[in-house]
Structures are given as structure tokens and as C-alpha cells.
């Protein structure tokens, strides 16, 4: 009985198909061919804004982490006239939170800011680790309006001499953005532009000060990351800068990196940045009559999350 019903349905479908085909042949109407457009793909989006167009609502929390790694890099240490060569692996980790209290007031807390070195010279292995003295110390920054820069307020608790010195080297950590990389004007897919090299410092390290260089960006595609609609931006970085090391000494840095920034189009923040290339660091220590040079392949990873007060 069931088999008979299926047979009738099959015959009915075949007859319907034959009937439609015969109708098309009899009146000369061409069969629909379509235009080969895949309906599952969204149309190309134009007028894409990557720079923030509005303030973050009060209560918004921005959580940012970065890691810069140089594995098995070349190490040169010169003391006086003697050169010592070896290898070194360097890992720099930063993690901090920024809370938007009001449109012109933010608080931030550093959860981690560490430097790990594992070096080998003349067969001797040495491990060094240094961490921030400002961990879990709350800070506040304010501004008069959107056109003025953020200003760091004196902390409620008196800082030690060491903490004060480190605070001066933080750079603009509280800005937690790379706005200078993106033009204020809307962009089209495939568009290329030159960005402000100073903005690289807010991506790689808040302690980095760019002295010269060039940054080229290209809006490659619109995609989705962790549920956020994002602009995928190809980045080519070639810059020179310095990092203040305390005690009046500076580390000279050269970066040649390429990679991708995934930037949320709705909330306007960098959700994920991956860069890879070469990096060279040089530092003179006059009081120790020592010169240090490190060069090798560098990999950088940035991850961020943003939550408004309603989702926390």
C-alpha cells in the first residue's frame, strides 16, 4: 500500500516535469538560466567606518592582552672590546582593563606586564624575569572633552619611587586603541591607505615611542569573529622607535612586520591582531661598559574583548 502511494507520487512528479518541459518547447519560452549569483553571500559593503563614530557607553569594560615573542634570536653582548654571541628567547606579555566611567572619565588596572628572557652564551643558560610594580593599582584618566587628550590623575595611594618611574614609562596605555591607523573617512573594500606610524605603539607596546617609519593598510574583507562583524585589515609595518628602560637608558627598536587586524565594525575596537616579521633591539649600558643587540623573527598577538554594563 505504501509502495503504491510512493509510486503514484513519483509518476505525478515526473508527469509534472514533462508537462512543464513540453509547455516551454511549445510556446518557445526560454528556460530560466539564472545569473550565477550565490544568494548565501552578502553583497559587498561600501562606506565602511573603522574609526569610532561614537563614545563608549558608561560602564563599558575593555580588556586587552598582548604578547610579543622572539624565539631563538641572535644575541650579541659587547663588554669593552670583547664580543660574546649566543641565542635568546624573549617574551613580553601585557594585560590590562579599562572601564569607561563617563564619556570623559576612565579607570584602568594593569593585571600583567612582564618580560621573560632565556639566553645561552658560551654554553651557559640564564633565565631572567621582570614584572611590573603597578599590578592591581587603580588609576584614573580624564579629559575636558572629545577634542582634548586623556590626562592621568595622581593615584589615591602614594606610589614608591620605583612605581613612579615605571608609571612615567607607560605611554598612553589608557587610550587602548589604534584609532590613528584608520582614516576618519569611510572606506571601500580593497582600499589602501598610509597610516600614522605613531599608532603602532598602541598596538605593539604602550612603552614604544615611534621615531620614524611607514605603515600601509588595506581593507581586505568583511568577516565575522566571535560573533562580531569585523573589517579584516592587512597591515605592513616598517618603523623605528625607542623604549625607555629607566635610569636614563633607552632601547632602540626596528620593526618590519606584516599581518592582519580584525576590527569590530559595530564597537570599533581591535579584536585580534596577528603580526610577524623581523625585529632588532639595541641598547647601550654606559655604566656597565656594555652594548647589547638582539635580532630575529618576531611574532605579535593581540586579543581584546569589550563588554557593556548590561552584559557584565
C-alpha positions in Angstrom: 0.0 0.0 0.0 2.7 2.5 1.0 4.8 1.5 -2.0 1.8 2.2 -4.2 1.4 5.7 -2.8 5.1 6.5 -3.4 4.9 5.2 -6.9 1.9 7.4 -7.7 3.7 10.4 -6.2 6.8 9.7 -8.3 4.7 9.3 -11.5 2.9 12.5 -10.7 6.2 14.4 -10.2 7.6 13.1 -13.5 4.5 13.9 -15.4 4.5 17.5 -13.9 8.1 17.9 -15.0 7.3 16.6 -18.5 4.3 18.8 -18.7 6.4 21.9 -17.8 9.1 21.0 -20.3 6.6 20.4 -23.1 5.0 23.8 -22.4 8.3 25.5 -22.7 9.0 23.9 -26.0 5.6 24.6 -27.5 5.5 28.3 -26.9 9.2 29.0 -27.4 9.6 30.5 -23.9 13.3 30.1 -22.8 14.1 28.3 -19.6 15.3 30.4 -16.7 19.1 30.2 -16.5 19.9 32.5 -13.5 22.9 34.8 -13.3 25.2 32.6 -11.2 24.9 34.8 -8.1 25.3 33.0 -4.8 22.5 34.1 -2.6 24.3 32.9 0.5 26.9 35.6 0.2 26.1 39.1 1.5 26.5 41.9 -1.1 29.8 43.9 -0.9 29.6 46.6 1.7 30.8 50.1 1.0 31.2 53.2 3.1 32.9 51.2 5.9 33.9 53.2 9.0 36.8 51.7 11.0 37.3 54.7 13.3 35.0 55.2 16.2 32.0 57.3 15.5 30.6 57.5 19.0 31.7 57.3 22.6 31.5 54.1 24.5 28.5 53.9 27.0 29.3 54.3 30.7 30.1 51.0 32.3 31.8 49.6 29.2 34.9 47.5 30.1 37.7 47.0 27.6 40.1 44.1 28.3 43.2 43.9 26.2 46.1 41.4 26.2 49.3 41.4 24.0 52.2 39.0 23.6 55.4 39.7 21.7 57.7 36.7 21.2 61.2 36.4 19.7 62.3 32.8 19.7 65.9 31.7 19.3 67.0 35.2 18.3 70.6 36.2 17.7 72.3 37.8 20.8 75.4 39.9 20.8 76.8 41.3 24.0 79.9 43.5 23.8 81.7 44.4 27.0 84.7 46.6 26.4 86.5 45.1 23.4 85.2 41.5 23.9 82.2 40.2 22.0 80.1 37.3 23.2 77.5 35.7 20.9 74.6 33.5 21.7 70.9 32.9 21.4 67.9 34.3 23.3 64.2 33.8 23.6 62.2 36.9 24.7 58.5 37.0 25.7 56.8 40.3 26.6 53.2 40.0 28.0 50.8 42.8 28.8 47.2 42.5 30.2 45.0 45.4 31.3 41.4 46.5 31.8 39.9 49.9 31.0 36.5 51.0 32.3 34.5 53.8 30.7 33.1 55.6 33.8 31.7 58.6 32.0 32.3 59.9 28.4 35.3 61.9 29.8 36.5 59.6 32.6 38.2 56.2 32.6 39.8 53.9 35.1 42.4 51.3 34.3 44.1 48.4 36.1 47.2 46.5 34.9 46.9 42.8 35.5 50.2 41.7 34.0 53.2 43.4 32.4 56.2 41.0 32.3 59.4 40.4 30.4 60.9 36.9 30.2 64.4 36.2 28.8 66.1 32.8 28.4 69.6 33.3 27.0 72.5 31.0 26.2 76.1 32.4 25.8 79.1 30.2 25.7 77.0 27.2 26.7 75.8 28.9 29.8 72.0 29.1 30.1 70.4 32.0 32.0 66.8 32.8 32.8 65.5 36.3 33.8 62.0 37.6 34.6 60.8 41.0 35.5 57.3 42.1 36.3 55.5 45.4 36.7 55.3 47.1 40.2 52.0 48.6 39.2 49.9 45.4 39.2 46.4 45.9 40.5 47.0 49.6 41.3 43.8 51.5 40.2 44.4 54.6 38.0 42.1 57.3 36.6 42.3 59.4 33.5 40.1 62.3 32.5 39.7 64.8 29.6 37.8 68.1 29.2 36.0 66.9 26.0 36.5 64.7 23.0 38.9 67.2 21.4 41.4 67.1 24.3 43.8 64.2 25.3 43.4 62.0 28.3 45.3 63.1 31.4 46.4 60.8 34.1 45.3 61.7 37.6 47.5 61.3 40.7 46.7 57.9 42.3 44.9 57.9 45.6 47.7 55.8 47.2 51.2 57.2 47.2 53.5 55.3 44.9 57.0 54.1 45.6 59.9 55.7 43.8 60.2 52.6 41.6 56.5 52.7 40.8 56.6 56.4 39.9 59.5 55.7 37.5 57.5 52.9 35.8 54.4 55.0 35.6 56.3 57.6 33.5 57.2 54.8 31.0 53.7 53.5 30.4 52.9 55.7 27.4 49.2 56.1 26.6 48.1 52.7 27.9 44.7 54.1 28.9 43.9 55.0 25.3 43.8 51.3 24.4 43.2 51.9 20.8 44.7 52.2 17.4 42.5 54.9 16.1 45.4 56.6 14.3 45.7 53.7 11.9 42.3 54.3 10.4 41.1 57.3 8.5 38.0 59.3 9.6 36.5 59.0 6.1 34.6 55.8 5.1 36.5 53.1 3.2 35.6 50.8 0.3 36.7 47.1 0.2 40.1 46.8 -1.3 41.1 50.4 -0.4 44.7 51.1 0.6 46.0 54.0 2.8 49.0 55.2 4.7 48.5 55.3 8.5 50.1 57.3 11.3 53.2 55.3 12.4 52.7 56.5 16.0 49.6 54.4 16.3 51.8 51.2 16.0 53.0 51.9 19.6 49.4 51.5 20.9 49.3 48.1 19.3 52.7 46.6 20.0 53.5 48.2 23.3 52.4 51.3 25.2 56.1 51.9 26.1 57.2 52.1 22.5 57.8 55.6 21.0 58.0 55.7 17.2 60.6 58.0 15.8 60.2 57.3 12.1 58.7 54.8 9.6 55.8 53.9 7.4 52.6 51.9 7.8 50.5 50.8 4.9 47.0 49.3 5.4 44.4 47.7 3.2 40.8 46.8 3.9 40.7 43.3 2.7 37.3 41.9 3.5 34.3 41.9 5.9 34.0 38.8 8.1 32.8 37.6 11.5 35.0 36.9 14.6 33.5 35.7 17.9 30.1 36.9 16.7 31.3 40.4 15.8 31.1 41.7 12.3 34.7 42.8 11.5 36.8 44.5 8.9 39.9 42.5 8.1 42.8 44.9 7.6 46.1 43.9 6.1 49.0 45.8 7.7 52.6 46.4 6.6 54.7 48.0 9.3 58.3 49.3 8.9 59.2 51.6 11.8 62.0 52.6 14.1 61.4 53.6 17.8 62.6 53.5 21.3 61.6 52.1 24.7 62.6 53.8 27.8 64.3 51.3 30.2 64.7 53.5 33.2 67.8 55.1 34.6 68.1 57.3 31.5 68.8 54.4 29.1 66.8 53.6 26.0 66.4 50.6 23.8 66.4 51.2 20.1 64.0 49.1 18.1 63.4 48.4 14.4 60.3 46.5 13.4 59.4 45.1 9.9 56.1 43.3 10.4 53.1 42.2 8.3 49.8 40.8 9.4 46.1 41.3 9.9 43.9 43.4 12.3 40.4 42.2 12.9 38.4 45.3 13.8 34.9 45.3 15.1 32.7 47.5 12.9 30.0 48.0 15.5 32.1 48.6 18.6 35.2 49.9 16.8 38.0 48.1 18.6 40.7 45.7 17.5 39.5 42.2 18.5 42.6 40.4 17.2 45.9 41.4 15.7 48.5 39.0 14.3 51.8 40.2 13.1 55.0 38.5 12.1 58.4 39.7 10.7 61.8 40.8 11.9 62.8 42.8 14.9 66.1 44.3 16.1 66.8 45.7 19.5 69.9 47.6 20.6 70.8 49.1 23.9 73.9 50.8 25.4 74.6 50.5 29.1 77.4 53.1 29.7 77.7 52.5 33.4 78.5 48.8 32.7 80.5 49.5 29.5 78.1 47.1 27.7 76.3 47.0 24.4 73.5 44.5 23.7 72.0 43.6 20.3 69.1 41.2 19.7 67.7 40.4 16.2 65.5 37.7 14.9 61.9 36.7 13.9 59.2 38.4 16.0 55.6 37.3 16.4 52.9 39.5 17.9 49.4 38.6 19.1 46.8 40.9 20.5 43.4 39.9 21.8 40.7 42.1 23.2 37.2 41.9 24.4 34.7 44.7 25.2 31.5 44.4 27.3 28.9 46.9 28.2 27.4 47.3 31.7 24.3 45.2 30.7 26.3 42.1 29.7 28.7 42.0 32.8 
